[in-house]
Amino acid sequence: MTHNVNETGYEQRSPGEHQTYDQLRAMPEFAELRRRYAAFVVPATLVFVLWYFLYVVMSNWAPGFMGTQVVGNINVALIFGLLQFVTTFGIAWLYARYMNRSVDPLARELEARFNGGPR
């Protein structure tokens, strides 16, 4: 198969070259797959970014609170920082669980259709 590259460096494809993908993308199940993916990713990203910015804002504009000693030399800022790691791993675990339950079964079905396998 030959590939034509235009002057911008992008590959030019003939209209029918990706017909199977275009058909798959037009299926309502594919739209549902994208909806399910976005239903987790968008809120999770928003919550994490807001949580991260809360940490940054509090560190810059509430240093007295963030410097409050909780136990020994452990202060609120250190706890917030460690909770960033806990949150990251928690979101990754929830993501894997959600994808395995809600997205992957539909993705496998679409893959089987795309590859011409059994439904």
N, C-alpha and C positions, 0 to 999 in steps of 0.2 A: 504494500500500500504506500503510495507516495503522499507526501505532505507538502502543501503549498504554504509558504510563509509570506505574508504581505510585508510592506515596507515598515510597519510598526513593530514587526517581530512576532506578531500573533499568527497562529496557524489558521488558515482558511480551510473550511470544510465544505464539502458539497452538501446541498440541502437534505438529501436522504441518508447521509452518513450516520447520523445519530437519531434515526427515526425511532428506534426501539426506546431510547431514553426519552425522547419527546412524548411518545405514547405513554410511557410509565409516569412521567411527570404530569400528564394530563389526567391521570386516574384520581378519583376522589380519595382512594386509600393513601396515595402519596401526600395529598393535602392534609389528610388526617395525621400521617406520620410527622409531617413538619409542625402541625399544630401541637401534637403531644410533646414533641421535643421542645418547642418554644414555651409551652406551658410550665415546664420545669426550669429551663435555662434562664429565661428572662427574669422571673421573680427571684431566683436564687442569686443571680448576678447582682441584681439591684440591692437585695438585702445585704450581701457581702460587701459591696462597695460602700453602702451607707454605714455599715458597721466599721469598716476600715477608716472612713473619713471621720466618724465619731472619735475614734482613737487619735487620729491626727489632730483634730480640732481641740479635743480635750488636752492633748499634750502641749499644744501651743497656747491655748487661751485659758486653761484651768490648771496651771502647773501646781498650785497649792493642793488641789484635790488629787491630782495624779501622783503627787509626792507623799500623800498620806500613808504612813506606815500601817500595814495590816498585821503582820506577824514578823517580828525581828526586823531584818533589812528588806523584807518583801513589801513593796508598796503597790498602790492601785495601778500604776503604769505598767509594772512588771506583770501583774495579773492580766491586765488588758492585752498586753503583748502576747502572753502565752495563750490566751483565749483566741487570738488570731489564728494560731496554729491548730487549735482544737476545732475552730469553726471551719477551717480549710479542709481538714480531714473528715469532719462531719458532713460537709457538703459533698465531698467526693464519694463518701459511702452512700449518702442518700441518692446521689446521681446514679451510681451503679445499680442500686436497688430499683429505682424508678425506671431506668432504661430496661433492665432485665424483665420487669413486670409489664410495662406499658408500651414500650417502643420496639424492643427487639422482636417480639413475636410478629408484629406487623411488618417490620423490616425483613424478617426471614421470609414471610409470605410473598412480599413484593420481589425479593431477590429470586425466589423460586420462579415466579412468573417471568421476571426479566431474563433469567437463564433458561427458560423453557421447561423447567422441571414441574413436578406435580404441585397442585395447589393444595 
